[in-house]
């Protein structure tokens, strides 16, 4: 393996391509080990490029078979071909036609980028730069062309042949072979190219757009699994209808196809008209999928479909603008899911994900702006910062402008940029034009790494009947940075509820805009000392610093009208107790008693009204959340002990209520399964109760879990019971795990859950268990889902064992990273990000983590993907 020296790509160095490609005619003759690709490109000099520049086409491990210019084969001295580039030093000054023939081996393509073969199915993954593994090309997002693709294959091996766009001619292509032609009339960059060939079943239905276009929707899956694709098919139709209503966007082709494959590096890919999915986000049945699976399928189907406009019709000028399609589309899929389910519950879920993934990223060595200024490997920037924080910026923009003005800005963005490769500036310009507001200061959100902090102090003046809130914003590591524009959605809460008469002239529609380093807001007609309800709905991705008592926070839990802040109040009280318990090494029952009493009153009044929300209120901050709150000298064992103690105390103090809730929420045996939010919420609260009861009394909890596992009619309940049993050592656990594995031995996606549960067991023996599971028939290092389920769940979801004092957890992950780097560098690099918080650990663990990272660095021939993550993790850079 060659050593790849990273070349830093910088936003400031962007310049247009010297050449443009108008049309691409591909002829792909599929073969397991010798696929022939004939690409005919029509090219012309770009008026915005350099006149007379050489033509340099990108390649990656390519072998050139033939090359012709305007139909005439080129002499060897007229070009230079290497595996990574094809160069014509003197291309024509007028438009010309270049025909390129390459041969590739899809079966040997373990990187799962470009064209590869998965379980006998040919498929592609070209984002960000995989198309150059298929043919030599100007593989950059601002070069957009119209594609026509002829796919040929052995009919028995690949009876289904799919491509981008609309289907054209199809027929026989010689003995035992056939072909299909696909044409996409919409110009697109190479990263949106796709083809699929294989033996596949499907489900399909018709859809008529708001513009009257008849569209055939289809979901293709492995043979025998079509019965599990109905929910995904329904989600496509609902996404299309919602986008027409919410954003005025109708679909623009005659077909929309989704294909599920089992070997896929990502969750899914939005290729124009042919979305390719990891099968875990398509296949679902009550017997094999949890409520979380159904929600994820719905959201990811929607996300990839919404890319048709925010990503495909309008694409990115360069990869620095990745947030322009990903952050914006995450915002759109979040809105869709909120409308399909509970908006309040979904918003809490969004923020939990942001805090669990993006806040630590912002605080660690892999921190970067939402729009990075430079990168060495773009695959490493498909991050929570680009996706989740990018979505929060769009949400803040809507909060600042208001929903009608936001919709007007989106309409303008679509109108101005359809068919173009756009930038963040283009996006903001549309909203500035329609709203008349200057958004230059708001644009700083795209440029600054780190999580802002907003410190707040409140003072009540009884004589003046006023309440003053003083705000100060800061950005860690950037004390002199100009202020950000921060929308603060807020209100005041009194002893009996919201203070409706209190008002401030600077609060518009419940929002105060903090756009200075310091500012003060005064409310008048405040009849009693209030409790401020700040950043309602989490109106900005910031850390809030304000001294409130537990009594204040519990008053918000009881009386606030904002569901997010009610949940946040409970989380804040729990977090204080957990930090106290971690630092002191003990959590006295008296300290947690007021919190237990408040939760009991909450459950008595509201648990059965909104079970999904109640389940979230009962869920304590995770061990990773507590570590992020403490921030330095972290001892994962102490955090685990404190969290276990609080769970035990809550389970004991609420035991009677939790038992009653489980009885009240139990479905009758003949109740039909529903994956909707209401039914899922009932299951969520019932299983949250089981978890706390088991924490209080492991023996009794295990008995309850055993009964639930034996009688469960849904995978959600069965898996929740298994998770409880897995945390209690003994024969019952091992029998349950073995029985589960035997029952689902033919269901890889279910066994992924089985692997993940065992990887999360907080016991010294878990490392040996993982090594045994690596030899299990279901596990494969070549399948990203299996690796993520076992090693990913261990490194990201088991803090005590990954961060073992002896360093063995770090060594296991490092060993896996090195093994994978030889075959699938993308997955290896993602695993390596588990070390992102190593500097926050206490000295002993910190040194052992560093030692493992240093050992990786000492290995020759690291991929660019792993080398980039490793260099930034060790260097501690926070501003790429």
C-alpha positions in Angstrom: 0.0 0.0 0.0 1.4 3.4 -0.9 1.7 6.1 1.7 -0.7 8.9 0.8 0.6 12.4 1.5 -2.4 14.7 2.2 -2.7 17.7 0.0 -4.6 20.5 1.7 -7.5 21.8 -0.4 -8.5 25.4 0.5 -11.6 27.4 -0.2 -9.6 30.5 -1.1 -7.9 28.6 -3.9 -11.2 27.8 -5.7 -11.3 28.6 -9.4 -13.7 27.4 -12.1 -12.9 24.4 -14.2 -10.9 25.1 -17.4 -13.3 22.9 -19.3 -17.0 22.0 -19.2 -18.7 18.8 -20.1 -22.0 19.1 -21.9 -23.1 15.5 -22.3 -22.0 12.1 -21.1 -22.8 8.9 -22.9 -21.8 5.9 -20.9 -21.8 2.3 -22.0 -21.2 0.0 -19.0 -20.8 -3.7 -19.7 -21.1 -5.4 -16.3 -18.9 -8.3 -15.4 -17.9 -9.5 -11.8 -14.2 -8.9 -12.3 -13.8 -7.2 -15.7 -16.4 -4.5 -16.2 -15.9 -2.4 -19.4 -16.8 1.3 -19.3 -16.9 3.4 -22.5 -17.5 7.1 -21.8 -18.1 9.5 -24.6 -17.8 13.1 -23.3 -18.6 16.3 -25.2 -16.2 19.0 -23.8 -15.6 22.7 -24.5 -13.3 25.3 -23.0 -14.8 27.2 -20.1 -15.0 30.9 -20.8 -14.4 31.4 -17.1 -11.3 29.1 -17.1 -7.7 29.5 -18.3 -7.4 29.6 -22.1 -5.2 26.9 -23.5 -4.9 25.1 -20.3 -4.2 21.3 -20.4 -7.2 19.0 -19.8 -6.6 17.0 -16.6 -9.2 14.4 -15.8 -9.4 12.8 -12.4 -8.9 9.0 -11.9 -8.5 6.6 -9.0 -7.0 3.2 -9.5 -8.0 3.3 -13.2 -6.5 1.4 -16.1 -6.9 3.1 -19.5 -7.9 0.7 -22.3 -8.6 3.1 -25.2 -8.8 6.8 -25.9 -10.1 8.7 -29.0 -10.5 12.4 -29.8 -13.4 13.1 -32.2 -13.5 9.5 -33.1 -9.8 9.2 -33.9 -7.6 7.1 -31.6 -5.0 9.2 -29.9 -1.3 8.4 -30.2 0.5 7.6 -27.0 2.6 10.8 -27.1 -0.6 12.9 -27.2 -1.6 12.1 -23.6 -0.4 10.9 -20.3 -2.4 8.3 -18.3 -1.8 7.2 -14.8 -4.1 5.5 -12.3 -5.0 8.9 -10.8 -5.1 11.2 -13.9 -5.5 11.4 -17.6 -3.9 14.5 -19.1 -4.2 16.0 -22.6 -1.5 18.7 -22.8 -2.9 20.3 -25.9 -6.7 19.8 -26.2 -8.6 21.5 -29.0 -9.6 25.1 -28.5 -13.1 24.4 -30.0 -15.7 21.9 -28.6 -14.6 18.3 -29.0 -15.6 14.7 -28.2 -13.4 12.5 -26.1 -14.1 8.7 -25.9 -12.5 6.9 -22.9 -12.5 3.2 -22.3 -11.5 1.7 -18.9 -11.8 -1.7 -17.2 -12.6 -2.1 -13.5 -13.0 -5.0 -11.1 -16.3 -4.4 -9.1 -15.8 -7.6 -6.9 -12.4 -6.4 -5.7 -13.6 -2.9 -4.8 -13.7 -3.3 -1.0 -13.7 0.5 -0.6 -17.4 0.5 -1.7 -16.7 3.6 -3.7 -17.3 3.9 -7.4 -18.8 0.7 -8.9 -18.7 -2.3 -6.7 -20.5 -5.7 -6.2 -22.4 -6.4 -3.0 -24.0 -9.8 -2.5 -24.2 -10.3 -6.2 -25.7 -6.8 -6.9 -23.7 -4.2 -8.8 -24.2 -0.7 -7.4 -22.4 2.6 -7.2 -21.5 5.2 -4.6 -19.9 8.3 -6.2 -20.2 11.0 -3.5 -17.9 12.7 -2.9 -15.3 11.6 -5.6 -16.2 8.0 -6.5 -17.0 8.6 -10.1 -13.3 8.8 -10.9 -13.0 5.2 -9.9 -15.3 4.4 -12.9 -13.9 6.5 -15.7 -11.6 9.5 -16.0 -13.6 12.7 -15.5 -13.7 16.3 -14.3 -14.9 14.9 -10.9 -16.0 18.1 -9.2 -19.6 19.3 -8.3 -19.5 22.5 -10.4 -19.1 20.5 -13.7 -22.7 19.5 -14.6 -23.7 17.4 -17.6 -26.6 15.5 -19.1 -26.1 11.8 -18.8 -27.3 8.9 -21.0 -26.3 5.5 -19.7 -26.5 2.1 -21.5 -26.1 -0.8 -19.0 -25.4 -4.3 -20.2 -25.2 -7.5 -18.1 -25.8 -11.2 -18.0 -29.5 -11.6 -17.8 -29.4 -14.4 -15.2 -27.0 -12.5 -13.0 -28.6 -9.1 -13.3 -32.2 -9.2 -14.6 -32.8 -5.7 -13.2 -30.8 -2.8 -14.7 -31.4 0.7 -13.2 -29.9 4.1 -13.9 -30.5 7.8 -13.4 -33.4 9.5 -14.9 -36.1 8.0 -17.1 -36.0 4.5 -18.7 -35.4 4.2 -22.5 -34.7 1.3 -24.8 -34.1 -2.2 -23.4 -33.7 -5.6 -25.0 -31.4 -8.5 -25.8 -27.6 -7.9 -26.2 -26.3 -11.2 -27.5 -26.5 -14.8 -26.0 -27.6 -14.6 -22.4 -27.1 -10.8 -22.1 -29.5 -7.8 -22.1 -29.3 -4.1 -21.9 -31.2 -1.1 -20.7 -30.8 2.6 -21.5 -31.5 5.4 -19.0 -31.5 9.1 -19.7 -31.5 11.9 -17.2 -32.5 15.2 -18.8 -31.4 17.3 -15.8 -27.7 18.3 -15.8 -25.9 16.9 -12.7 -22.4 16.6 -11.3 -20.7 13.2 -11.5 -21.2 12.5 -7.8 -24.9 12.0 -8.5 -24.4 9.3 -11.1 -25.7 5.8 -10.2 -26.4 2.4 -11.7 -27.6 -0.8 -10.2 -27.8 -4.3 -11.7 -28.8 -7.5 -10.0 -31.5 -10.0 -9.0 -33.9 -7.9 -7.0 -37.6 -8.0 -6.0 -39.6 -4.8 -5.7 -42.8 -3.1 -4.6 -44.2 -0.2 -6.6 -47.1 2.3 -6.8 -48.2 5.3 -8.8 -48.1 8.9 -7.7 -49.4 12.0 -9.4 -47.6 15.2 -8.6 -49.3 18.6 -8.0 -48.3 19.5 -11.5 -50.1 16.5 -13.0 -47.0 14.3 -13.7 -47.6 10.6 -13.4 -44.7 9.0 -11.5 -43.9 5.4 -10.8 -42.4 4.8 -7.4 -40.5 1.6 -6.7 -38.4 0.1 -3.9 -36.0 -2.7 -4.9 -34.7 -5.2 -2.3 -33.0 -8.6 -2.2 -35.2 -11.5 -3.3 -37.7 -12.5 -0.7 -37.7 -9.2 1.2 -40.3 -7.2 -0.8 -42.8 -7.6 2.1 -40.5 -5.4 4.2 -40.4 -2.5 1.8 -43.9 -1.3 2.0 -43.2 1.2 4.8 -40.4 2.8 2.8 -42.6 3.0 -0.3 -45.3 4.8 1.7 -42.7 7.1 3.2 -41.6 8.1 -0.4 -45.2 9.1 -1.3 -45.7 11.0 2.0 -42.4 12.9 1.4 -43.4 13.9 -2.1 -46.8 15.2 -0.9 -45.3 17.1 2.0 -42.6 18.8 -0.1 -45.2 20.0 -2.5 -47.1 21.6 0.3 -44.3 22.8 2.6 -41.9 24.0 0.0 -43.7 24.0 -3.3 -41.4 21.4 -4.8 -42.8 18.8 -7.2 -40.9 15.8 -8.6 -39.5 16.1 -12.1 -39.0 12.6 -13.6 -41.3 9.8 -14.6 -39.8 7.3 -12.1 -38.4 7.4 -8.6 -36.5 4.3 -7.6 -34.9 3.3 -4.3 -32.6 0.3 -4.0 -31.5 -1.3 -0.8 -28.1 -3.0 -0.6 -26.4 -4.7 2.4 -22.9 -3.3 2.0 -22.9 0.5 2.1 -20.6 3.0 3.7 -23.3 5.6 4.4 -27.0 5.6 5.3 -28.2 6.4 1.8 -27.3 8.4 -1.3 -29.6 10.8 -3.2 -28.5 10.0 -6.8 -30.9 11.6 -9.3 -34.0 9.4 -9.6 -32.1 6.4 -8.2 -31.5 6.6 -4.5 -29.3 3.8 -3.1 -29.8 2.9 0.5 -28.2 0.9 3.2 -30.8 -1.8 3.7 -31.1 -1.0 7.4 -33.0 2.2 6.3 -35.4 0.4 4.0 -36.4 -3.0 5.4 -38.9 -3.1 8.2 -41.5 -5.4 9.7 -43.0 -5.6 13.2 -41.0 -8.8 13.8 -37.6 -7.3 12.8 -37.7 -3.5 13.2 -38.0 -1.3 16.2 -40.0 1.9 16.5 -36.7 3.7 16.1 -36.1 1.8 12.9 -39.4 2.9 11.5 -38.8 6.5 12.4 -35.3 6.4 10.9 -36.6 4.9 7.6 -39.2 7.6 7.4 -36.7 10.4 8.0 -33.9 9.1 5.8 -36.3 8.3 2.9 -37.5 11.8 3.2 -34.0 13.3 3.5 -32.8 11.6 0.3 -35.9 12.5 -1.6 -35.7 16.2 -0.5 -32.2 16.3 -2.0 -33.9 16.2 -5.4 -34.2 20.0 -5.0 -31.7 20.8 -2.3 -28.7 19.0 -3.6 -29.6 17.8 -7.1 -31.5 20.5 -8.9 -29.4 23.0 -7.0 -26.0 21.4 -6.1 -22.8 22.7 -4.5 -20.3 24.8 -6.3 -17.5 23.0 -4.3 -17.3 20.6 -1.4 -16.8 23.5 1.0 -20.4 24.3 0.4 -21.5 20.8 1.6 -23.7 22.2 4.4 -25.7 24.0 1.6 -27.2 20.7 0.7 -26.8 18.6 3.8 -27.6 21.1 6.6 -30.5 22.5 4.6 -31.9 19.0 3.8 -31.5 17.9 7.4 -33.6 20.9 8.4 -36.2 19.8 5.8 -36.3 16.2 6.9 -36.6 17.3 10.5 -39.6 19.5 9.7 -41.2 16.5 7.8 -40.7 14.2 10.7 -42.1 16.8 13.1 -45.2 17.0 11.0 -45.5 13.2 10.7 -45.0 12.7 14.5 -44.8 14.8 17.6 -43.1 18.1 17.0 -42.1 18.6 20.6 -40.8 15.0 21.0 -38.9 15.2 17.7 -37.3 18.5 18.6 -36.0 17.0 21.8 -34.6 14.1 19.8 -32.8 16.5 17.4 -31.2 18.4 20.3 -30.1 15.2 22.0 -28.4 14.1 18.8 -26.8 17.6 18.4 -25.4 17.6 21.9 -24.3 14.0 21.8 -22.4 14.3 18.5 -21.9 17.9 17.4 -21.1 19.6 20.7 -18.2 17.2 21.5 -17.0 17.6 17.9 -17.0 21.4 18.4 -15.0 21.0 21.6 -12.4 18.5 20.3 -9.6 18.2 17.9 -11.9 17.5 14.9 -13.7 20.8 15.3 -14.3 22.8 12.1 -16.7 25.5 10.8 -20.0 24.5 9.3 -18.3 25.6 6.0 -14.7 24.5 6.4 -12.0 26.7 5.0 -9.7 23.7 4.1 -9.6 19.9 4.1 -7.3 17.1 3.3 -10.0 14.4 2.8 -13.5 15.5 2.1 -15.0 12.2 3.2 -14.0 13.1 6.7 -16.2 16.2 6.6 -19.6 14.4 6.5 -19.9 15.4 10.1 -22.4 16.3 12.7 -21.2 19.9 12.3 -22.1 20.0 8.6 -25.3 18.1 9.0 -26.9 18.9 12.4 -25.3 22.3 13.2 -25.9 23.2 9.5 -29.6 22.4 10.1 -29.7 24.6 13.2 -28.4 27.5 11.2 -31.3 27.2 8.8 -33.7 26.9 11.7 -32.3 30.1 13.3 -32.7 31.9 9.9 -36.4 30.9 10.0 -36.7 32.0 13.6 -35.2 35.4 12.8 -37.2 36.1 9.6 -40.5 34.3 10.6 -42.1 31.5 8.7 -43.7 33.5 5.8 -40.5 35.4 5.0 -38.5 32.2 5.3 -40.8 30.5 2.7 -40.4 33.5 0.4 -36.7 33.3 0.7 -36.7 29.6 -0.1 -38.9 30.2 -3.2 -36.4 32.8 -4.3 -33.5 30.5 -3.7 -35.1 27.8 -5.9 -36.0 30.3 -8.6 -32.5 31.9 -8.8 -30.4 28.8 -8.5 -32.2 25.9 -10.3 -29.8 24.1 -12.4 -26.8 25.8 -10.8 -23.9 24.9 -8.5 -24.5 27.4 -5.7 -22.7 28.7 -2.6 -23.7 29.7 0.9 -23.6 33.3 -0.3 -26.2 32.5 -2.9 -28.4 30.9 -0.3 -28.3 33.9 2.1 -28.7 36.4 -0.8 -32.1 34.9 -1.6 -33.4 35.7 2.0 -31.7 39.1 2.0 -33.5 40.0 -1.2 -37.0 38.9 -0.1 -36.8 40.1 3.5 -34.7 43.3 3.0 -32.5 42.3 5.9 -28.7 42.4 5.9 -27.5 38.9 6.8 -23.8 39.6 6.7 -23.4 39.2 10.5 -25.6 36.1 10.5 -23.3 34.5 7.9 -20.6 34.3 10.7 -22.4 31.1 11.9 -21.0 29.4 8.8 -17.4 30.5 9.5 -16.9 29.9 13.2 -16.0 26.6 14.8 -16.9 26.0 18.4 -20.1 26.1 20.4 -21.0 29.7 21.6 -21.7 30.3 25.3 -24.4 32.7 26.5 -24.2 33.8 30.1 -27.4 35.2 31.5 -28.2 37.0 34.8 -31.6 38.0 36.0 -32.5 40.7 38.5 -36.1 41.4 39.7 -37.1 44.8 40.9 -40.2 44.5 43.1 -40.7 48.2 43.4 -40.6 48.8 39.6 -42.3 45.5 38.9 -39.6 44.9 36.3 -37.2 42.0 35.5 -33.9 42.6 33.8 -32.0 39.9 31.9 -28.4 40.6 31.1 -26.8 38.5 28.3 -23.1 38.0 27.4 -22.0 35.9 24.5 -18.6 34.3 23.9 -16.9 31.8 21.7 -14.3 29.6 23.3 -10.9 30.1 21.7 -11.9 33.3 20.0 -12.2 36.1 22.6 -11.9 38.9 20.0 -14.3 37.4 17.4 -17.2 39.7 16.3 -20.5 38.7 17.9 -22.9 36.2 16.3 -26.5 36.8 15.7 -28.3 34.6 18.2 -32.1 34.3 18.3 -33.3 33.8 21.9 -36.9 32.5 22.1 -38.0 33.2 25.6 -40.7 33.9 28.2 -41.2 34.3 31.9 -42.8 31.8 34.2 -44.3 32.4 37.6 -45.5 30.3 40.4 -48.8 29.5 38.6 -47.6 29.5 35.0 -46.6 31.9 32.3 -46.6 35.6 33.2 -48.8 36.8 30.3 -48.7 40.5 31.3 -44.9 40.8 31.3 -43.6 42.3 28.2 -40.6 44.0 26.5 -40.5 46.2 23.4 -37.4 44.3 22.2 -39.1 40.9 22.1 -40.9 40.3 18.8 -43.1 37.2 18.5 -41.4 35.7 21.6 -37.9 36.2 20.2 -35.1 38.5 21.4 -32.1 38.9 19.0 -28.7 39.0 20.7 -26.3 40.4 18.2 -23.9 42.3 20.5 -21.2 40.9 22.9 -23.4 42.2 25.8 -27.0 43.3 26.0 -29.7 43.8 28.5 -33.4 43.1 28.2 -36.0 44.6 30.5 -39.5 43.2 31.1 -42.2 45.4 32.7 -45.5 44.6 34.5 -43.8 41.6 36.2 -45.9 41.0 39.2 -43.6 38.5 41.0 -40.1 37.2 40.8 -40.1 35.0 37.6 -38.2 32.1 36.3 -36.9 32.8 32.8 -37.6 30.2 30.1 -34.7 30.8 27.7 -34.0 29.5 24.3 -37.4 27.9 24.0 -37.4 25.1 21.4 -33.6 25.3 21.6 -33.7 28.4 19.4 -29.9 28.5 18.9 -27.1 25.9 19.2 -25.4 27.4 22.3 -24.4 26.5 25.8 -26.4 28.4 28.3 -24.9 29.5 31.6 -27.4 30.7 34.2 -27.6 30.1 37.9 -31.0 28.6 38.5 -31.9 26.6 41.6 -33.4 23.1 41.3 -36.6 24.6 42.6 -36.6 27.1 39.7 -36.0 24.4 37.2 -38.7 22.1 38.6 -41.1 25.1 38.4 -40.3 25.1 34.7 -41.0 21.4 34.5 -44.4 22.0 36.1 -45.5 25.2 34.5 -43.7 26.2 31.3 -45.6 26.1 28.1 -42.6 25.1 26.1 -42.2 21.4 26.0 -38.5 21.5 25.2 -37.7 23.7 28.2 -39.8 21.5 30.4 -37.7 18.5 29.3 -34.5 20.6 29.7 -35.4 21.5 33.2 -35.5 17.9 34.2 -32.3 17.2 32.4 -30.6 20.1 34.1 -31.5 18.9 37.6 -30.4 15.4 36.7 -27.1 16.7 35.3 -26.3 18.7 38.5 -26.9 15.5 40.5 -24.8 13.4 38.2 -21.9 15.8 38.2 -22.1 16.1 42.0 -22.1 12.3 42.3 -19.2 11.9 39.9 -17.0 14.5 41.7 -17.8 13.4 45.2 -17.9 9.6 44.6 -21.3 9.3 46.2 -24.9 10.4 45.6 -26.8 10.6 48.9 -30.5 9.7 48.6 -31.5 12.9 50.2 -29.9 14.9 47.4 -32.1 13.2 44.8 -35.3 13.0 46.8 -36.8 16.4 45.5 -36.1 15.4 42.0 -37.8 12.0 42.5 -40.8 13.7 44.1 -41.1 16.1 41.1 -40.9 13.3 38.6 -43.5 11.4 40.5 -45.9 14.4 40.4 -45.1 14.8 36.7 -45.9 11.1 36.0 -49.2 11.3 38.0 -50.4 14.2 36.0 -49.1 13.7 32.4 -47.6 10.3 31.8 -50.6 8.9 30.1 -51.4 12.1 28.3 -48.2 12.1 26.3 -46.2 8.9 27.0 -43.5 9.7 24.4 -42.7 13.0 26.2 -42.8 11.4 29.6 -40.3 8.7 28.5 -37.9 11.5 27.5 -38.4 13.3 30.8 -37.5 10.0 32.6 -34.4 9.4 30.5 -31.3 10.7 32.3 -28.4 12.4 30.5 -26.1 9.8 29.1 -22.6 9.1 30.4 -21.2 10.9 27.4 -23.4 13.9 28.2 -22.0 14.0 31.7 -18.4 13.7 30.4 -19.0 16.6 28.1 -20.5 18.7 30.9 -17.5 18.0 33.2 -15.1 18.7 30.3 -11.7 17.7 31.7 -10.0 15.1 33.9 -12.8 12.7 33.1 -13.1 9.4 34.9 -15.7 7.3 33.0 -16.0 4.8 35.9 -17.0 7.5 38.3 -19.6 8.8 35.8 -21.0 5.3 35.3 -21.2 4.8 39.1 -23.0 8.1 39.6 -25.5 7.5 36.8 -26.2 4.0 38.1 -26.8 5.3 41.6 -29.3 7.9 40.4 -31.1 5.4 38.2 -31.3 3.1 41.2 -32.7 5.8 43.4 -35.3 7.0 40.8 -36.4 3.4 40.2 -36.8 2.7 43.8 -38.6 6.0 44.6 -41.0 5.7 41.6 -41.4 1.9 41.7 -45.1 1.9 42.5 -45.9 4.4 39.7 -43.7 2.6 37.2 -45.4 -0.7 37.8 -48.8 1.0 37.4 -47.6 2.6 34.2 -46.5 -0.6 32.8 -49.8 -2.2 33.4 -51.7 0.8 32.0 -49.6 0.9 28.9 -49.6 -2.8 28.1 -51.4 -3.7 24.8 -53.9 -6.4 24.6 -52.4 -9.5 22.9 -54.5 -9.0 19.8 -53.7 -5.3 19.4 -52.5 -4.8 15.8 -49.0 -3.3 15.4 -48.8 0.4 14.5 -45.5 2.2 14.0 -47.1 5.7 14.5 -45.9 8.2 17.1 -48.7 7.4 19.6 -48.2 3.7 19.7 -44.4 4.1 19.7 -44.7 6.5 22.6 -46.6 4.0 24.7 -43.9 1.4 24.2 -41.2 4.0 24.9 -42.6 4.9 28.3 -43.3 1.3 29.3 -39.7 0.3 28.5 -38.3 3.4 30.3 -40.2 2.2 33.3 -38.7 -1.3 32.9 -35.2 0.1 32.7 -35.6 2.1 36.0 -37.2 -0.8 37.8 -34.3 -3.1 36.8 -31.8 -0.5 38.0 -33.6 -0.4 41.4 -33.9 -4.2 41.8 -31.8 -6.2 39.2 -33.3 -9.6 40.1 -36.9 -8.4 39.9 -36.1 -6.3 36.8 -34.6 -9.3 35.1 -37.7 -11.4 35.8 -39.9 -8.6 34.3 -37.6 -8.4 31.3 -37.7 -12.2 30.9 -41.4 -12.2 30.9 -41.6 -9.3 28.4 -39.1 -11.0 26.1 -41.1 -14.2 26.1 -44.5 -12.5 25.4 -43.4 -9.5 23.3 -45.2 -9.0 19.9 -42.9 -6.3 18.7 -39.1 -6.0 18.2 -39.1 -2.8 20.2 -40.3 -4.6 23.3 -38.2 -7.7 22.7 -35.1 -5.7 22.3 -35.7 -3.5 25.3 -36.1 -6.6 27.4 -32.9 -8.1 26.1 -31.0 -4.8 26.8 -32.1 -5.0 30.5 -31.2 -8.7 30.7 -27.8 -8.0 29.1 -26.7 -5.7 32.0 -27.3 -8.4 34.7 -24.6 -11.1 34.7 -25.7 -14.7 35.0 -27.1 -17.7 33.1 -30.4 -15.9 32.4 -28.5 -13.3 30.3 -26.5 -15.8 28.4 -29.5 -18.0 27.7 -31.5 -15.0 26.5 -28.7 -13.8 24.2 -28.2 -17.3 22.7 -32.0 -17.7 22.2 -32.2 -14.4 20.5 -29.3 -15.2 18.2 -30.9 -18.6 17.2 -34.3 -17.0 16.6 -32.8 -14.4 14.2 -29.9 -16.3 12.8 -31.1 -15.5 9.2 -31.7 -11.8 9.9 -28.4 -9.8 9.7 -30.0 -6.5 10.6 -31.6 -7.9 13.7 -28.3 -9.5 14.7 -26.7 -6.1 14.4 -28.8 -5.1 17.3 -27.8 -8.2 19.2 -24.1 -7.3 18.5 -24.6 -3.7 19.7 -26.3 -4.7 22.9 -23.4 -7.0 23.9 -20.8 -4.3 22.8 -22.5 -2.0 25.3 -22.2 -4.2 28.4 -20.3 -2.3 31.1 -18.2 -5.2 32.4 -14.5 -6.2 32.3 -15.4 -9.3 30.3 -16.9 -7.3 27.4 -13.6 -7.1 25.6 -13.3 -10.9 25.5 -16.9 -11.1 24.5 -16.3 -8.8 21.5 -13.3 -10.9 20.3 -15.5 -14.0 20.5 -18.2 -12.2 18.5 -15.7 -11.2 15.8 -15.6 -15.0 15.1 -19.3 -15.3 15.0 -20.8 -16.3 11.6 -22.8 -13.1 11.4 -19.8 -10.8 11.8 -17.9 -9.7 8.8 -15.1 -7.0 8.6 -16.2 -6.4 5.0 -19.7 -5.3 5.9 -19.9 -1.7 7.4 -23.1 -2.4 9.3 -21.5 -5.3 11.2 -18.4 -3.3 12.0 -20.5 -0.3 13.2 -22.8 -2.6 15.2 -20.0 -4.3 17.2 -16.9 -2.1 17.2 -18.6 1.2 16.6 -21.1 0.5 19.4 -18.3 -0.4 21.7 -16.2 2.6 21.0 -19.0 5.2 21.0 -21.5 3.6 23.5 -19.5 1.9 26.2 -17.3 4.6 27.9 -16.1 2.4 30.8 -14.8 -0.4 28.6 -13.5 1.6 25.7 -11.7 3.8 28.2 -10.4 0.9 30.3 -7.5 1.8 32.7 -5.3 -0.8 31.1 -5.8 0.7 27.6 -7.1 -2.6 26.1 -10.2 -0.9 24.8 -8.2 1.6 22.8 -5.9 -1.2 21.5 -8.9 -3.1 20.2 -10.3 -0.2 18.3 -6.9 0.8 17.0 -6.3 -2.8 15.8 -9.7 -2.7 14.0 -8.9 0.7 12.4 -5.6 -0.6 11.0 -7.2 -3.8 9.7 -10.0 -1.9 8.0 -7.8 0.8 6.6 -6.4 -1.7 4.1 -9.8 -2.4 2.7 -12.3 0.3 3.6 -10.6 3.6 4.7 -13.8 5.5 5.1 -15.2 3.1 7.7 -11.8 3.0 9.4 -11.6 6.8 9.6 -15.1 6.9 11.1 -14.1 4.4 13.8 -11.0 6.5 14.6 -13.2 9.5 15.5 -14.0 7.7 18.8 -10.7 9.0 20.1 -11.8 12.6 19.5 -12.2 13.4 23.3 -9.0 11.7 24.5 -7.5 15.0 25.8 -10.5 15.4 28.2 -9.6 12.2 30.1 -7.8 11.9 33.3 -4.0 11.5 32.9 -3.7 7.7 33.0 -6.3 7.1 30.4 -5.1 10.0 28.4 -1.6 8.6 28.1 -2.9 5.1 27.0 -5.2 6.7 24.4 -2.3 8.7 23.1 -0.2 5.6 23.0 -2.7 3.8 20.8 -3.0 6.8 18.4 0.8 7.0 18.2 1.0 3.3 17.4 -1.4 3.9 14.5 0.7 6.8 13.3 3.8 4.6 13.2 2.2 2.2 10.6 3.4 2.8 7.1 0.9 3.3 4.2 -2.0 4.8 6.1 -4.8 5.9 3.8 -5.5 9.6 3.3 -8.8 9.2 5.2 -7.3 7.7 8.4 -4.1 9.9 8.1 -6.2 13.1 8.1 -8.3 12.1 11.2 -5.2 10.9 13.0 -3.2 14.0 12.3 -5.9 16.3 13.5 -6.7 14.2 16.6 -3.1 14.1 17.7 -2.4 17.7 16.8 -5.5 19.0 18.6 -6.3 21.4 15.8 -9.6 23.1 16.3 -9.9 25.3 13.2 -9.3 23.5 9.9 
